[in-house]
């Protein structure tokens, strides 16, 4: 007959093993989304719900996208985040393996055209000489897409959550950006869209007041062929201010039209909008 202390020892071993399995189960490899989009030339950080911080990454088609990890983050296991960089438009798959558990997860990755987001800042109206809350009513964000059609998507701000920007698509149209040679303070933006199904498509023309940083960023992000010079890393290099000014074009003297403040934000367009 086995002594009682041997049976007690075996029971402790079993409980220890079960406890170890439970710890692994507490950190399964999970992401907040089942698929991800990233703009061509841009970077997207994947939302890690849980994991153990040590990952192996395998991109199926490295011509379309690449992936890597970045340390120094808070609120994620081992302070390590996974990111995807878009190379060419298309769809591929990223397989993430948690090296601590050997659990794997395969995520569809879609690379879309690059874009810029004009985020309207109506709270800045008091700082503008001709601020007007009724300019582009109901619109909070305008995404300008770097494609041949020069598509523009117009959104309103809905309820935000921890997993959603809350942006709701209102309508789709197109845009045109024109810069006069030698003018480093303004460009002309024409937005063509219909505000609703009952309203015909029309042009809305604006002056964008900015600096060389703004125009260089628009030039390179949207492939406008303005040949703007690179921004140098010096004390005198123009930095992005808190906001820029969008002025309604009236055909009269510049600076007299209705105005809105805006910024070029890093907000991502909601997934599933772009082809």
JOSULCOR-V716708 format. One record per run of one state. SS is the DSSP state (~ for helix, > for strand, _ for the rest). FROM is the first residue (numbers start at 0). LEN is the number of residues. If there is no record, write none. Layout:
SS:FROM:LEN
SS:FROM:LEN
This chain:
_:0:3
~:3:22
_:25:4
>:29:2
_:31:3
>:34:6
_:40:2
>:42:3
_:45:2
>:47:3
_:50:4
>:54:5
_:59:5
>:64:7
_:71:5
~:76:3
>:79:7
_:86:3
>:89:9
_:98:4
>:102:10
_:112:2
>:114:7
~:121:6
_:127:3
>:130:1
_:131:9
>:140:5
_:145:5
>:150:7
_:157:3
>:160:1
_:161:2
>:163:1
_:164:2
>:166:12
_:178:7
>:185:8
_:193:8
>:201:8
_:209:2
~:211:11
_:222:21
>:243:5
_:248:10
>:258:7
_:265:10
